[in-house]
Amino acid sequence: MHRFDCRVYYEDTDMAGIVYHANFLKFIERGRSEWVAALGIDQRAMREASGQVFVVRRIECDYLSPAHYGDDLMVLTTPERIGGARMVLRQQVLRGAALLFEALVTVVVLGSEGQVLRLPPELRRALA
């Protein structure tokens, strides 16, 4: 499990000071990016060397409770299933012990011509 801490800024909220729903997707995107970096994978170098990029194929999410301006949040990223060409991650956004948002995110790797590829060996090694 990987932990990424973030704070809710004014720009993340609507007029009521509540986090706009789409911004939870931004929070978990940052969490995934930091998780991949913590595994030792440089996504920019991966793209430049081979044209491969991680892309989201599917998100199934539940909004459970609102976050507000000034909240300190924690994004947890946990691999659920690692297949040959895709991985499913459970991502949760919490404020303290309170679960605010939860998602199952399916990620695949695309090649330079948009074709789905097998997950990179360095990712498999890092997850082993």
Z-matrix of the N, CA and C atoms (Angstrom, degrees):
N
C 1 1.452
C 2 1.531 1 108.71
N 3 1.312 2 115.12 1 138.73
C 4 1.463 3 121.00 2 178.34
C 5 1.522 4 109.25 3 -115.38
N 6 1.318 5 116.17 4 142.72
C 7 1.467 6 121.71 5 179.67
C 8 1.523 7 110.23 6 -117.02
N 9 1.329 8 115.22 7 132.62
C 10 1.460 9 122.55 8 176.11
C 11 1.525 10 107.16 9 -128.91
N 12 1.323 11 116.57 10 123.23
C 13 1.462 12 121.33 11 179.97
C 14 1.522 13 110.35 12 -96.79
N 15 1.320 14 115.76 13 141.34
C 16 1.458 15 120.27 14 176.28
C 17 1.525 16 109.30 15 -149.25
N 18 1.296 17 115.26 16 164.15
C 19 1.467 18 122.27 17 179.58
C 20 1.519 19 108.77 18 -118.97
N 21 1.308 20 116.30 19 146.91
C 22 1.461 21 121.39 20 177.09
C 23 1.521 22 108.29 21 -83.71
N 24 1.330 23 115.66 22 121.87
C 25 1.454 24 122.08 23 177.64
C 26 1.531 25 109.89 24 -100.82
N 27 1.302 26 115.13 25 165.12
C 28 1.456 27 121.01 26 179.73
C 29 1.527 28 111.35 27 -53.24
N 30 1.331 29 116.37 28 -40.88
C 31 1.469 30 121.10 29 -178.61
C 32 1.522 31 113.23 30 -63.16
N 33 1.338 32 117.41 31 -17.88
C 34 1.469 33 121.99 32 -179.61
C 35 1.523 34 112.83 33 -84.11
N 36 1.324 35 117.00 34 -8.82
C 37 1.460 36 120.55 35 -169.50
C 38 1.523 37 113.01 36 -110.33
N 39 1.342 38 113.46 37 165.93
C 40 1.457 39 119.89 38 173.54
C 41 1.533 40 108.44 39 -94.36
N 42 1.302 41 117.28 40 -168.98
C 43 1.468 42 120.97 41 -176.38
C 44 1.528 43 112.88 42 -64.71
N 45 1.320 44 116.98 43 -21.18
C 46 1.462 45 120.59 44 179.94
C 47 1.529 46 112.57 45 -89.27
N 48 1.346 47 117.21 46 -0.01
C 49 1.458 48 120.28 47 -178.83
C 50 1.519 49 112.95 48 81.37
N 51 1.340 50 116.92 49 13.90
C 52 1.467 51 122.55 50 178.92
C 53 1.525 52 108.21 51 -101.25
N 54 1.337 53 116.23 52 141.08
C 55 1.464 54 119.69 53 179.99
C 56 1.524 55 110.00 54 -59.83
N 57 1.322 56 115.62 55 126.04
C 58 1.455 57 122.74 56 175.51
C 59 1.525 58 108.13 57 -62.33
N 60 1.320 59 117.34 58 135.55
C 61 1.463 60 121.74 59 -170.11
C 62 1.535 61 113.92 60 -53.55
N 63 1.317 62 118.37 61 -39.95
C 64 1.465 63 120.99 62 -177.49
C 65 1.522 64 112.14 63 -66.28
N 66 1.323 65 117.36 64 -21.88
C 67 1.458 66 119.35 65 -178.46
C 68 1.521 67 112.86 66 -72.75
N 69 1.326 68 118.00 67 -20.11
C 70 1.463 69 119.21 68 171.98
C 71 1.526 70 109.86 69 -62.00
N 72 1.333 71 116.97 70 -34.81
C 73 1.460 72 120.30 71 177.06
C 74 1.528 73 111.20 72 -65.69
N 75 1.326 74 116.99 73 -34.69
C 76 1.465 75 120.53 74 175.23
C 77 1.522 76 110.80 75 -66.37
N 78 1.327 77 116.62 76 -41.92
C 79 1.464 78 120.00 77 179.49
C 80 1.527 79 110.94 78 -60.56
N 81 1.344 80 117.00 79 -44.63
C 82 1.465 81 118.09 80 -178.36
C 83 1.523 82 111.35 81 -73.37
N 84 1.332 83 117.79 82 -28.53
C 85 1.471 84 120.17 83 174.38
C 86 1.525 85 109.98 84 -61.98
N 87 1.323 86 116.53 85 -44.51
C 88 1.468 87 120.29 86 177.63
C 89 1.525 88 110.27 87 -62.43
N 90 1.327 89 115.96 88 -40.51
C 91 1.465 90 120.07 89 177.89
C 92 1.521 91 111.93 90 -61.17
N 93 1.347 92 117.36 91 -42.77
C 94 1.469 93 120.52 92 177.93
C 95 1.520 94 111.23 93 -64.80
N 96 1.330 95 116.57 94 -42.68
C 97 1.465 96 119.95 95 179.60
C 98 1.514 97 111.34 96 -61.14
N 99 1.324 98 116.87 97 -42.73
C 100 1.470 99 120.65 98 178.96
C 101 1.525 100 111.58 99 -68.85
N 102 1.335 101 117.19 100 -34.87
C 103 1.465 102 121.74 101 176.82
C 104 1.528 103 110.25 102 -62.18
N 105 1.345 104 116.44 103 -48.66
C 106 1.467 105 121.00 104 179.54
C 107 1.532 106 109.65 105 -60.94
N 108 1.319 107 117.92 106 -43.39
C 109 1.472 108 121.00 107 178.78
C 110 1.530 109 110.89 108 -62.77
N 111 1.341 110 116.57 109 -39.85
C 112 1.466 111 120.45 110 179.18
C 113 1.528 112 111.74 111 -65.16
N 114 1.333 113 116.85 112 -24.93
C 115 1.467 114 121.30 113 175.60
C 116 1.523 115 111.91 114 -77.95
N 117 1.339 116 116.74 115 -6.17
C 118 1.460 117 121.04 116 178.74
C 119 1.518 118 113.74 117 90.24
N 120 1.323 119 116.75 118 17.34
C 121 1.465 120 120.34 119 -179.10
C 122 1.527 121 108.94 120 -102.91
N 123 1.311 122 115.44 121 123.23
C 124 1.462 123 122.17 122 177.93
C 125 1.525 124 107.64 123 -94.52
N 126 1.322 125 116.60 124 103.75
C 127 1.464 126 120.18 125 -175.64
C 128 1.523 127 112.69 126 -64.18
N 129 1.301 128 116.62 127 -35.15
C 130 1.471 129 119.79 128 178.88
C 131 1.529 130 110.07 129 -65.44
N 132 1.326 131 116.85 130 -45.37
C 133 1.468 132 120.63 131 179.07
C 134 1.526 133 110.52 132 -64.85
N 135 1.325 134 117.25 133 -37.03
C 136 1.458 135 121.84 134 178.18
C 137 1.535 136 110.02 135 -60.85
N 138 1.331 137 115.80 136 -45.07
C 139 1.464 138 120.54 137 179.86
C 140 1.525 139 111.08 138 -65.84
N 141 1.335 140 116.60 139 -44.00
C 142 1.464 141 120.15 140 -177.47
C 143 1.530 142 111.76 141 -68.07
N 144 1.343 143 116.78 142 -37.05
C 145 1.462 144 120.31 143 -176.44
C 146 1.527 145 112.76 144 -77.22
N 147 1.331 146 117.03 145 -39.91
C 148 1.462 147 118.96 146 -171.61
C 149 1.522 148 114.38 147 -129.85
N 150 1.344 149 116.76 148 -4.33
C 151 1.460 150 119.57 149 -177.04
C 152 1.513 151 113.45 150 77.45
N 153 1.323 152 117.94 151 5.96
C 154 1.462 153 122.03 152 -178.18
C 155 1.523 154 111.39 153 -85.31
N 156 1.335 155 114.89 154 138.47
C 157 1.462 156 121.07 155 177.87
C 158 1.530 157 109.35 156 -139.19
N 159 1.335 158 115.23 157 148.93
C 160 1.459 159 121.09 158 172.37
C 161 1.528 160 108.16 159 -82.78
N 162 1.324 161 116.60 160 135.82
C 163 1.457 162 120.54 161 175.72
C 164 1.532 163 109.19 162 -136.47
N 165 1.310 164 114.77 163 150.01
C 166 1.465 165 120.81 164 176.69
C 167 1.521 166 108.19 165 -81.31
N 168 1.313 167 115.83 166 128.00
C 169 1.460 168 121.50 167 177.18
C 170 1.526 169 110.86 168 -97.80
N 171 1.336 170 115.92 169 -34.45
C 172 1.467 171 119.37 170 -175.78
C 173 1.519 172 109.21 171 -155.78
N 174 1.332 173 115.21 172 142.54
C 175 1.462 174 121.73 173 171.93
C 176 1.524 175 107.82 174 -132.31
N 177 1.309 176 114.75 175 128.02
C 178 1.463 177 121.81 176 172.32
C 179 1.526 178 105.35 177 -117.93
N 180 1.337 179 117.35 178 118.45
C 181 1.457 180 118.14 179 -171.99
C 182 1.519 181 112.68 180 -136.72
N 183 1.323 182 114.18 181 157.19
C 184 1.459 183 123.02 182 176.32
C 185 1.519 184 108.75 183 -129.61
N 186 1.339 185 114.51 184 128.10
C 187 1.455 186 121.71 185 173.78
C 188 1.521 187 106.00 186 -94.25
N 189 1.328 188 116.76 187 115.38
C 190 1.458 189 120.67 188 -171.93
C 191 1.519 190 113.98 189 -103.65
N 192 1.326 191 116.38 190 -32.59
C 193 1.461 192 120.61 191 -178.72
C 194 1.528 193 107.83 192 -160.81
N 195 1.324 194 118.27 193 148.21
C 196 1.467 195 119.52 194 -176.48
C 197 1.529 196 112.91 195 -75.11
N 198 1.316 197 114.55 196 153.76
C 199 1.459 198 122.23 197 167.69
C 200 1.519 199 106.25 198 -107.68
N 201 1.333 200 115.69 199 155.60
C 202 1.463 201 120.52 200 -173.81
C 203 1.526 202 110.79 201 -128.61
N 204 1.316 203 114.48 202 160.79
C 205 1.455 204 121.70 203 175.46
C 206 1.531 205 109.72 204 -48.98
N 207 1.336 206 116.17 205 130.91
C 208 1.458 207 122.38 206 177.70
C 209 1.512 208 115.41 207 89.24
N 210 1.334 209 118.19 208 -9.16
C 211 1.467 210 120.30 209 179.83
C 212 1.521 211 110.62 210 -66.06
N 213 1.321 212 115.59 211 143.10
C 214 1.459 213 122.16 212 169.33
C 215 1.522 214 106.89 213 -95.13
N 216 1.321 215 115.23 214 123.06
C 217 1.458 216 120.94 215 -175.93
C 218 1.524 217 110.85 216 -115.69
N 219 1.314 218 114.34 217 159.39
C 220 1.451 219 122.12 218 177.15
C 221 1.529 220 106.92 219 -128.54
N 222 1.330 221 116.19 220 129.26
C 223 1.455 222 121.75 221 175.98
C 224 1.523 223 107.46 222 -107.37
N 225 1.327 224 115.42 223 119.89
C 226 1.461 225 121.01 224 177.54
C 227 1.525 226 108.61 225 -103.99
N 228 1.322 227 116.06 226 132.79
C 229 1.463 228 122.30 227 178.64
C 230 1.516 229 108.09 228 -121.98
N 231 1.333 230 115.40 229 122.55
C 232 1.456 231 121.67 230 -177.89
C 233 1.523 232 109.50 231 -131.04
N 234 1.341 233 118.01 232 123.91
C 235 1.465 234 119.25 233 175.21
C 236 1.531 235 110.04 234 -65.42
N 237 1.324 236 116.03 235 129.27
C 238 1.469 237 121.72 236 177.91
C 239 1.525 238 110.82 237 -99.17
N 240 1.333 239 116.57 238 -48.13
C 241 1.463 240 121.72 239 -178.89
C 242 1.527 241 108.46 240 -144.37
N 243 1.306 242 114.99 241 133.10
C 244 1.462 243 121.01 242 175.79
C 245 1.525 244 106.88 243 -118.28
N 246 1.312 245 116.74 244 115.53
C 247 1.460 246 121.47 245 179.24
C 248 1.511 247 109.73 246 -106.99
N 249 1.324 248 115.33 247 -167.68
C 250 1.455 249 119.86 248 179.87
C 251 1.515 250 112.79 249 -69.01
N 252 1.343 251 116.08 250 -40.76
C 253 1.465 252 119.74 251 -174.74
C 254 1.518 253 113.21 252 -123.04
N 255 1.324 254 117.30 253 0.91
C 256 1.463 255 118.32 254 179.71
C 257 1.516 256 110.53 255 -149.55
N 258 1.315 257 113.42 256 159.03
C 259 1.461 258 120.04 257 173.64
C 260 1.520 259 107.91 258 -132.89
N 261 1.318 260 114.33 259 145.93
C 262 1.455 261 121.04 260 177.09
C 263 1.519 262 106.94 261 -113.90
N 264 1.319 263 115.34 262 126.07
C 265 1.460 264 122.11 263 -178.53
C 266 1.517 265 109.57 264 -115.12
N 267 1.319 266 116.23 265 139.70
C 268 1.463 267 121.39 266 170.07
C 269 1.510 268 106.11 267 -95.69
N 270 1.335 269 115.32 268 125.54
C 271 1.459 270 119.94 269 177.96
C 272 1.512 271 108.81 270 -124.05
N 273 1.318 272 114.82 271 133.12
C 274 1.453 273 121.66 272 -178.77
C 275 1.516 274 109.23 273 -127.60
N 276 1.330 275 115.46 274 141.78
C 277 1.465 276 121.61 275 174.20
C 278 1.523 277 106.56 276 -113.80
N 279 1.334 278 115.19 277 123.74
C 280 1.455 279 120.86 278 -178.10
C 281 1.518 280 110.98 279 -124.44
N 282 1.309 281 115.48 280 151.87
C 283 1.464 282 123.35 281 168.07
C 284 1.522 283 103.79 282 -117.25
N 285 1.325 284 116.47 283 104.84
C 286 1.457 285 119.61 284 -171.40
C 287 1.520 286 108.36 285 63.70
N 288 1.339 287 116.21 286 -127.06
C 289 1.462 288 120.71 287 178.72
C 290 1.528 289 112.51 288 -91.06
N 291 1.331 290 117.89 289 -4.63
C 292 1.465 291 121.86 290 -175.43
C 293 1.532 292 110.89 291 -84.14
N 294 1.318 293 116.13 292 120.89
C 295 1.456 294 121.99 293 177.04
C 296 1.527 295 108.88 294 -80.11
N 297 1.344 296 115.93 295 119.71
C 298 1.461 297 121.36 296 -176.95
C 299 1.525 298 112.67 297 -100.88
N 300 1.324 299 115.89 298 -33.50
C 301 1.467 300 121.23 299 -171.39
C 302 1.511 301 107.49 300 -152.75
N 303 1.328 302 116.02 301 141.58
C 304 1.459 303 120.01 302 177.51
C 305 1.516 304 108.88 303 -141.76
N 306 1.337 305 116.55 304 141.11
C 307 1.460 306 120.84 305 -178.54
C 308 1.520 307 110.34 306 -143.85
N 309 1.328 308 114.82 307 146.71
C 310 1.457 309 122.20 308 165.26
C 311 1.522 310 105.66 309 -105.93
N 312 1.319 311 115.76 310 121.49
C 313 1.462 312 121.47 311 -173.53
C 314 1.529 313 108.30 312 -118.42
N 315 1.329 314 115.86 313 123.11
C 316 1.459 315 121.14 314 175.94
C 317 1.521 316 107.89 315 -97.67
N 318 1.333 317 115.20 316 124.80
C 319 1.458 318 122.45 317 -177.43
C 320 1.525 319 108.61 318 -119.65
N 321 1.331 320 116.01 319 137.61
C 322 1.463 321 122.15 320 174.77
C 323 1.522 322 108.39 321 -126.39
N 324 1.326 323 115.14 322 169.54
C 325 1.463 324 121.31 323 175.80
C 326 1.526 325 107.36 324 -110.88
N 327 1.327 326 114.75 325 129.34
C 328 1.461 327 120.33 326 175.45
C 329 1.519 328 109.70 327 -106.68
N 330 1.328 329 114.45 328 144.66
C 331 1.456 330 120.79 329 174.05
C 332 1.508 331 110.79 330 -85.24
N 333 1.299 332 116.23 331 179.07
C 334 1.466 333 121.69 332 -175.17
C 335 1.523 334 113.10 333 -63.53
N 336 1.331 335 117.72 334 -19.06
C 337 1.465 336 120.54 335 179.14
C 338 1.523 337 111.94 336 -105.92
N 339 1.332 338 116.37 337 13.84
C 340 1.457 339 120.79 338 175.94
C 341 1.516 340 115.48 339 85.80
N 342 1.313 341 117.44 340 6.32
C 343 1.458 342 120.69 341 -179.99
C 344 1.535 343 110.30 342 -83.85
N 345 1.338 344 116.25 343 144.92
C 346 1.472 345 121.03 344 176.82
C 347 1.523 346 108.33 345 -74.84
N 348 1.339 347 114.86 346 132.85
C 349 1.466 348 121.61 347 -178.76
C 350 1.522 349 110.35 348 -118.54
N 351 1.310 350 115.58 349 166.25
C 352 1.470 351 120.36 350 173.48
C 353 1.531 352 108.80 351 -67.14
N 354 1.314 353 115.49 352 152.67
C 355 1.464 354 119.73 353 177.75
C 356 1.521 355 109.53 354 -61.76
N 357 1.326 356 117.83 355 142.29
C 358 1.467 357 120.95 356 -177.09
C 359 1.532 358 111.96 357 -61.97
N 360 1.338 359 116.23 358 143.22
C 361 1.469 360 120.19 359 -179.86
C 362 1.536 361 112.78 360 -58.61
N 363 1.344 362 116.92 361 -34.11
C 364 1.468 363 118.65 362 -179.47
C 365 1.527 364 110.83 363 -66.08
N 366 1.321 365 117.58 364 -32.01
C 367 1.470 366 120.48 365 175.39
C 368 1.511 367 109.65 366 -68.66
N 369 1.315 368 117.35 367 -44.42
C 370 1.475 369 120.75 368 178.61
C 371 1.530 370 111.39 369 -60.42
N 372 1.347 371 115.63 370 -42.24
C 373 1.473 372 119.12 371 179.09
C 374 1.524 373 110.65 372 -63.91
N 375 1.332 374 116.95 373 -41.73
C 376 1.468 375 121.10 374 -178.23
C 377 1.519 376 111.51 375 -66.00
N 378 1.320 377 117.55 376 -30.76
C 379 1.462 378 121.70 377 -179.05
C 380 1.523 379 113.44 378 -86.50
N 381 1.344 380 116.48 379 -14.02
C 382 1.481 381 120.39 380 -177.23
C 383 1.524 382 111.65 381 -71.46
